[in-house]
Amino acid sequence: MNIKKSLIVVFFIVTFFLTILSSCSGSSIPPAKIESFSEVKTIKVLVEQSYYDDKGNNIEGFLLPVYEDCKVILENIGFSVTGENSKNYSSILEIKINGTALCDYYYDSDTKTKILLYTGTELDGSILFKVENVDSQEKNFFEIREPPTGTVSKPLTPSDAPFDRLGWQKHLFLILSDIWGPEILSKSLEVKGIFMRGQVIEALAEVKDPLSVNILINILEDENFKYHSKDVMEVLGKKGDESAVPVLIDILINDEYYMDREAAAEALGKIGDGRALDALNQALKEDEDEDVRKACMKAINKIME
């Protein structure tokens, strides 16, 4: 009897340690779609940044929290991250960001002089993810950012330029999805922060894999992501996938926030599925908000067309 009890205890101990080991071995990373990336566990992150003023001078000290954001994103998924001096890694992530101040002159009739105004920043950059000597994936991005509201002169330092919402994270998420599939974007949603989650949703909007629709629907059904509901419904409407219709109908009829009900009606109109007509007609008659009723009427007309 004692031997039997001992064997049971040993069994549970072994099972416990196997569970711990499996959770620490990077098993949370989805299988890579590209074979050369299948063994990637440790990623070296290299960041190159530059910023040029209106005269073409390189401004030193221009630093965004790119490395820190990468570390959070990648470690949340299950990778380990190393810095520039590390020699032990299985893949390299290179991020380059370049900024150039955009300025223009206008004539001041009072002083009869030309005044230099900061009008924005031209941004370009690239993200390269590679297994050394084997394979690579690259995304390029380009944006022109307007100056912050109320700015009437060129920024004295790069930190005054509107770099804080550059959106390079979206391009990183797209590369990760290209290599490991949309499942990795689902894991990326666990990264805390409204902006970071917004970048994941923007990436999902560009992912063609049908699984991206399932991930977006799951976001809608999770109360923790309520802040992003409107953006998610807009993406679902553009994707036009009919599998989103039931959850959109539920939001249209039952959600307490009129902006979400309005967004649901608009998305249903874009998808164009006739199953939504009864709910749209019901909301058209019963919803107390005028904007929601207008959105329902537009959606009904689109579906009937």
Contacts in CASP RR format, 6 or more apart in sequence:
PFRMAT RR
TARGET T0000
AUTHOR 0000-0000-0000
METHOD contacts of the structure
MODEL  1
MNIKKSLIVVFFIVTFFLTILSSCSGSSIPPAKIESFSEVKTIKVLVEQS
YYDDKGNNIEGFLLPVYEDCKVILENIGFSVTGENSKNYSSILEIKINGT
ALCDYYYDSDTKTKILLYTGTELDGSILFKVENVDSQEKNFFEIREPPTG
TVSKPLTPSDAPFDRLGWQKHLFLILSDIWGPEILSKSLEVKGIFMRGQV
IEALAEVKDPLSVNILINILEDENFKYHSKDVMEVLGKKGDESAVPVLID
ILINDEYYMDREAAAEALGKIGDGRALDALNQALKEDEDEDVRKACMKAI
NKIME
26 41 0 8 1.000
26 78 0 8 1.000
26 79 0 8 1.000
28 77 0 8 1.000
28 78 0 8 1.000
28 187 0 8 1.000
29 40 0 8 1.000
29 41 0 8 1.000
29 77 0 8 1.000
29 78 0 8 1.000
29 79 0 8 1.000
29 180 0 8 1.000
29 184 0 8 1.000
30 180 0 8 1.000
30 181 0 8 1.000
30 183 0 8 1.000
30 184 0 8 1.000
30 187 0 8 1.000
31 38 0 8 1.000
31 180 0 8 1.000
32 38 0 8 1.000
32 40 0 8 1.000
32 179 0 8 1.000
32 180 0 8 1.000
33 178 0 8 1.000
33 179 0 8 1.000
33 180 0 8 1.000
33 181 0 8 1.000
34 135 0 8 1.000
34 137 0 8 1.000
34 178 0 8 1.000
34 179 0 8 1.000
36 131 0 8 1.000
36 134 0 8 1.000
36 135 0 8 1.000
37 91 0 8 1.000
37 131 0 8 1.000
37 135 0 8 1.000
37 179 0 8 1.000
37 180 0 8 1.000
39 90 0 8 1.000
40 79 0 8 1.000
40 90 0 8 1.000
40 91 0 8 1.000
40 131 0 8 1.000
41 79 0 8 1.000
41 80 0 8 1.000
41 90 0 8 1.000
42 79 0 8 1.000
42 80 0 8 1.000
42 81 0 8 1.000
42 82 0 8 1.000
42 88 0 8 1.000
42 89 0 8 1.000
42 90 0 8 1.000
42 91 0 8 1.000
43 74 0 8 1.000
43 79 0 8 1.000
43 80 0 8 1.000
43 81 0 8 1.000
43 82 0 8 1.000
43 89 0 8 1.000
43 90 0 8 1.000
43 91 0 8 1.000
43 92 0 8 1.000
43 93 0 8 1.000
44 81 0 8 1.000
44 82 0 8 1.000
44 83 0 8 1.000
44 84 0 8 1.000
44 86 0 8 1.000
44 89 0 8 1.000
44 91 0 8 1.000
44 92 0 8 1.000
44 93 0 8 1.000
45 67 0 8 1.000
45 70 0 8 1.000
45 71 0 8 1.000
45 74 0 8 1.000
45 81 0 8 1.000
45 82 0 8 1.000
45 83 0 8 1.000
45 93 0 8 1.000
45 95 0 8 1.000
46 83 0 8 1.000
46 84 0 8 1.000
46 92 0 8 1.000
46 93 0 8 1.000
46 94 0 8 1.000
46 95 0 8 1.000
47 66 0 8 1.000
47 67 0 8 1.000
47 70 0 8 1.000
47 94 0 8 1.000
47 95 0 8 1.000
47 96 0 8 1.000
47 97 0 8 1.000
48 94 0 8 1.000
48 95 0 8 1.000
48 96 0 8 1.000
48 97 0 8 1.000
49 62 0 8 1.000
49 63 0 8 1.000
49 64 0 8 1.000
49 66 0 8 1.000
49 96 0 8 1.000
49 97 0 8 1.000
49 98 0 8 1.000
50 58 0 8 1.000
50 62 0 8 1.000
50 97 0 8 1.000
50 98 0 8 1.000
50 99 0 8 1.000
51 58 0 8 1.000
51 59 0 8 1.000
51 62 0 8 1.000
51 98 0 8 1.000
51 99 0 8 1.000
51 100 0 8 1.000
51 101 0 8 1.000
51 158 0 8 1.000
51 161 0 8 1.000
52 58 0 8 1.000
52 59 0 8 1.000
52 98 0 8 1.000
52 99 0 8 1.000
52 100 0 8 1.000
52 101 0 8 1.000
53 59 0 8 1.000
53 101 0 8 1.000
53 154 0 8 1.000
54 101 0 8 1.000
54 102 0 8 1.000
54 103 0 8 1.000
54 116 0 8 1.000
54 118 0 8 1.000
54 154 0 8 1.000
56 100 0 8 1.000
59 157 0 8 1.000
59 158 0 8 1.000
61 158 0 8 1.000
62 158 0 8 1.000
62 159 0 8 1.000
64 97 0 8 1.000
64 163 0 8 1.000
64 164 0 8 1.000
64 166 0 8 1.000
66 95 0 8 1.000
66 97 0 8 1.000
66 168 0 8 1.000
67 83 0 8 1.000
69 169 0 8 1.000
69 196 0 8 1.000
70 81 0 8 1.000
70 93 0 8 1.000
70 95 0 8 1.000
70 172 0 8 1.000
71 81 0 8 1.000
72 191 0 8 1.000
72 196 0 8 1.000
73 169 0 8 1.000
73 172 0 8 1.000
73 173 0 8 1.000
73 188 0 8 1.000
73 191 0 8 1.000
73 196 0 8 1.000
74 81 0 8 1.000
74 93 0 8 1.000
75 81 0 8 1.000
76 187 0 8 1.000
76 188 0 8 1.000
76 190 0 8 1.000
76 191 0 8 1.000
77 176 0 8 1.000
77 184 0 8 1.000
77 187 0 8 1.000
77 188 0 8 1.000
78 187 0 8 1.000
82 88 0 8 1.000
82 89 0 8 1.000
90 131 0 8 1.000
91 129 0 8 1.000
91 130 0 8 1.000
91 131 0 8 1.000
91 132 0 8 1.000
92 128 0 8 1.000
92 129 0 8 1.000
92 130 0 8 1.000
92 131 0 8 1.000
92 132 0 8 1.000
93 127 0 8 1.000
93 128 0 8 1.000
93 129 0 8 1.000
93 172 0 8 1.000
94 126 0 8 1.000
94 127 0 8 1.000
94 128 0 8 1.000
94 129 0 8 1.000
94 130 0 8 1.000
95 125 0 8 1.000
95 126 0 8 1.000
95 127 0 8 1.000
95 128 0 8 1.000
95 168 0 8 1.000
95 172 0 8 1.000
96 125 0 8 1.000
96 126 0 8 1.000
96 127 0 8 1.000
97 123 0 8 1.000
97 125 0 8 1.000
97 166 0 8 1.000
97 168 0 8 1.000
98 123 0 8 1.000
98 124 0 8 1.000
98 125 0 8 1.000
99 121 0 8 1.000
99 122 0 8 1.000
99 123 0 8 1.000
99 124 0 8 1.000
99 161 0 8 1.000
99 163 0 8 1.000
100 121 0 8 1.000
100 122 0 8 1.000
100 123 0 8 1.000
101 118 0 8 1.000
101 120 0 8 1.000
101 121 0 8 1.000
101 154 0 8 1.000
101 155 0 8 1.000
101 161 0 8 1.000
102 118 0 8 1.000
102 119 0 8 1.000
102 120 0 8 1.000
102 121 0 8 1.000
102 122 0 8 1.000
102 144 0 8 1.000
103 116 0 8 1.000
103 117 0 8 1.000
103 118 0 8 1.000
103 119 0 8 1.000
103 154 0 8 1.000
104 116 0 8 1.000
104 117 0 8 1.000
104 119 0 8 1.000
105 114 0 8 1.000
105 115 0 8 1.000
105 116 0 8 1.000
105 117 0 8 1.000
106 114 0 8 1.000
106 115 0 8 1.000
106 117 0 8 1.000
107 113 0 8 1.000
107 114 0 8 1.000
107 115 0 8 1.000
108 114 0 8 1.000
108 115 0 8 1.000
116 153 0 8 1.000
116 154 0 8 1.000
117 152 0 8 1.000
117 153 0 8 1.000
117 154 0 8 1.000
118 147 0 8 1.000
118 151 0 8 1.000
118 153 0 8 1.000
118 154 0 8 1.000
118 155 0 8 1.000
119 146 0 8 1.000
119 147 0 8 1.000
120 144 0 8 1.000
120 145 0 8 1.000
120 146 0 8 1.000
120 147 0 8 1.000
120 161 0 8 1.000
120 162 0 8 1.000
121 144 0 8 1.000
121 145 0 8 1.000
121 147 0 8 1.000
121 161 0 8 1.000
121 162 0 8 1.000
121 163 0 8 1.000
122 144 0 8 1.000
123 141 0 8 1.000
123 142 0 8 1.000
123 143 0 8 1.000
123 144 0 8 1.000
123 145 0 8 1.000
123 163 0 8 1.000
123 166 0 8 1.000
124 140 0 8 1.000
124 141 0 8 1.000
124 142 0 8 1.000
124 143 0 8 1.000
125 140 0 8 1.000
125 141 0 8 1.000
125 142 0 8 1.000
125 168 0 8 1.000
126 138 0 8 1.000
126 139 0 8 1.000
126 140 0 8 1.000
126 141 0 8 1.000
127 138 0 8 1.000
127 139 0 8 1.000
127 141 0 8 1.000
127 168 0 8 1.000
127 171 0 8 1.000
127 172 0 8 1.000
127 175 0 8 1.000
128 136 0 8 1.000
128 137 0 8 1.000
128 138 0 8 1.000
129 136 0 8 1.000
129 137 0 8 1.000
129 138 0 8 1.000
129 175 0 8 1.000
129 176 0 8 1.000
129 179 0 8 1.000
130 136 0 8 1.000
130 137 0 8 1.000
137 175 0 8 1.000
137 178 0 8 1.000
137 179 0 8 1.000
138 175 0 8 1.000
139 171 0 8 1.000
139 172 0 8 1.000
139 174 0 8 1.000
139 175 0 8 1.000
140 171 0 8 1.000
141 167 0 8 1.000
141 168 0 8 1.000
141 171 0 8 1.000
143 166 0 8 1.000
143 167 0 8 1.000
145 161 0 8 1.000
145 162 0 8 1.000
145 163 0 8 1.000
145 165 0 8 1.000
145 166 0 8 1.000
146 162 0 8 1.000
147 155 0 8 1.000
147 161 0 8 1.000
147 162 0 8 1.000
148 160 0 8 1.000
148 162 0 8 1.000
151 160 0 8 1.000
155 161 0 8 1.000
165 195 0 8 1.000
167 199 0 8 1.000
167 202 0 8 1.000
169 196 0 8 1.000
169 199 0 8 1.000
170 199 0 8 1.000
170 200 0 8 1.000
170 202 0 8 1.000
170 203 0 8 1.000
171 203 0 8 1.000
173 185 0 8 1.000
173 188 0 8 1.000
173 199 0 8 1.000
173 200 0 8 1.000
173 203 0 8 1.000
174 203 0 8 1.000
174 206 0 8 1.000
174 207 0 8 1.000
176 184 0 8 1.000
176 185 0 8 1.000
176 188 0 8 1.000
177 184 0 8 1.000
177 185 0 8 1.000
177 203 0 8 1.000
177 207 0 8 1.000
177 209 0 8 1.000
181 209 0 8 1.000
181 211 0 8 1.000
182 204 0 8 1.000
182 207 0 8 1.000
182 209 0 8 1.000
182 211 0 8 1.000
182 212 0 8 1.000
182 215 0 8 1.000
183 211 0 8 1.000
185 200 0 8 1.000
185 203 0 8 1.000
185 204 0 8 1.000
185 207 0 8 1.000
185 212 0 8 1.000
185 215 0 8 1.000
186 215 0 8 1.000
186 218 0 8 1.000
188 196 0 8 1.000
188 200 0 8 1.000
189 197 0 8 1.000
189 200 0 8 1.000
189 215 0 8 1.000
189 219 0 8 1.000
189 225 0 8 1.000
191 197 0 8 1.000
191 200 0 8 1.000
194 227 0 8 1.000
194 228 0 8 1.000
197 225 0 8 1.000
197 228 0 8 1.000
198 228 0 8 1.000
198 231 0 8 1.000
201 216 0 8 1.000
201 219 0 8 1.000
201 228 0 8 1.000
201 231 0 8 1.000
201 232 0 8 1.000
201 235 0 8 1.000
204 212 0 8 1.000
204 215 0 8 1.000
204 216 0 8 1.000
204 235 0 8 1.000
205 235 0 8 1.000
205 238 0 8 1.000
205 239 0 8 1.000
210 241 0 8 1.000
212 239 0 8 1.000
213 236 0 8 1.000
213 239 0 8 1.000
213 241 0 8 1.000
213 243 0 8 1.000
213 244 0 8 1.000
214 243 0 8 1.000
216 232 0 8 1.000
216 235 0 8 1.000
216 236 0 8 1.000
216 239 0 8 1.000
216 244 0 8 1.000
217 236 0 8 1.000
217 243 0 8 1.000
217 244 0 8 1.000
217 247 0 8 1.000
219 225 0 8 1.000
219 228 0 8 1.000
219 229 0 8 1.000
219 232 0 8 1.000
220 229 0 8 1.000
220 232 0 8 1.000
220 233 0 8 1.000
220 236 0 8 1.000
220 247 0 8 1.000
220 248 0 8 1.000
220 251 0 8 1.000
221 247 0 8 1.000
225 232 0 8 1.000
229 251 0 8 1.000
229 257 0 8 1.000
229 260 0 8 1.000
229 263 0 8 1.000
230 259 0 8 1.000
230 260 0 8 1.000
230 263 0 8 1.000
233 248 0 8 1.000
233 251 0 8 1.000
233 260 0 8 1.000
233 263 0 8 1.000
233 264 0 8 1.000
233 266 0 8 1.000
233 267 0 8 1.000
234 263 0 8 1.000
234 266 0 8 1.000
234 267 0 8 1.000
236 244 0 8 1.000
236 248 0 8 1.000
236 267 0 8 1.000
236 271 0 8 1.000
237 244 0 8 1.000
237 266 0 8 1.000
237 267 0 8 1.000
237 269 0 8 1.000
237 270 0 8 1.000
237 271 0 8 1.000
238 270 0 8 1.000
240 270 0 8 1.000
240 271 0 8 1.000
240 272 0 8 1.000
241 271 0 8 1.000
242 271 0 8 1.000
242 273 0 8 1.000
242 275 0 8 1.000
244 267 0 8 1.000
244 271 0 8 1.000
245 268 0 8 1.000
245 271 0 8 1.000
245 273 0 8 1.000
245 275 0 8 1.000
245 276 0 8 1.000
248 264 0 8 1.000
248 267 0 8 1.000
248 268 0 8 1.000
248 271 0 8 1.000
248 276 0 8 1.000
249 264 0 8 1.000
249 268 0 8 1.000
249 275 0 8 1.000
249 276 0 8 1.000
249 279 0 8 1.000
251 260 0 8 1.000
251 261 0 8 1.000
251 263 0 8 1.000
251 264 0 8 1.000
252 261 0 8 1.000
252 264 0 8 1.000
252 265 0 8 1.000
252 268 0 8 1.000
252 276 0 8 1.000
252 279 0 8 1.000
252 280 0 8 1.000
252 283 0 8 1.000
252 296 0 8 1.000
253 279 0 8 1.000
253 282 0 8 1.000
253 283 0 8 1.000
255 261 0 8 1.000
255 264 0 8 1.000
258 287 0 8 1.000
258 288 0 8 1.000
258 289 0 8 1.000
258 291 0 8 1.000
258 292 0 8 1.000
261 283 0 8 1.000
261 287 0 8 1.000
261 289 0 8 1.000
261 292 0 8 1.000
262 289 0 8 1.000
262 291 0 8 1.000
262 292 0 8 1.000
262 295 0 8 1.000
265 280 0 8 1.000
265 283 0 8 1.000
265 292 0 8 1.000
265 295 0 8 1.000
265 296 0 8 1.000
265 298 0 8 1.000
265 299 0 8 1.000
266 295 0 8 1.000
266 298 0 8 1.000
266 299 0 8 1.000
268 276 0 8 1.000
268 279 0 8 1.000
268 280 0 8 1.000
268 299 0 8 1.000
268 303 0 8 1.000
269 276 0 8 1.000
269 280 0 8 1.000
269 298 0 8 1.000
269 299 0 8 1.000
269 300 0 8 1.000
269 302 0 8 1.000
269 303 0 8 1.000
270 302 0 8 1.000
272 299 0 8 1.000
272 302 0 8 1.000
272 303 0 8 1.000
273 303 0 8 1.000
274 303 0 8 1.000
276 299 0 8 1.000
276 303 0 8 1.000
277 300 0 8 1.000
277 303 0 8 1.000
277 304 0 8 1.000
280 296 0 8 1.000
280 299 0 8 1.000
280 300 0 8 1.000
280 303 0 8 1.000
281 296 0 8 1.000
281 300 0 8 1.000
283 292 0 8 1.000
283 293 0 8 1.000
283 296 0 8 1.000
284 293 0 8 1.000
284 296 0 8 1.000
284 297 0 8 1.000
284 300 0 8 1.000
287 293 0 8 1.000
287 296 0 8 1.000
END
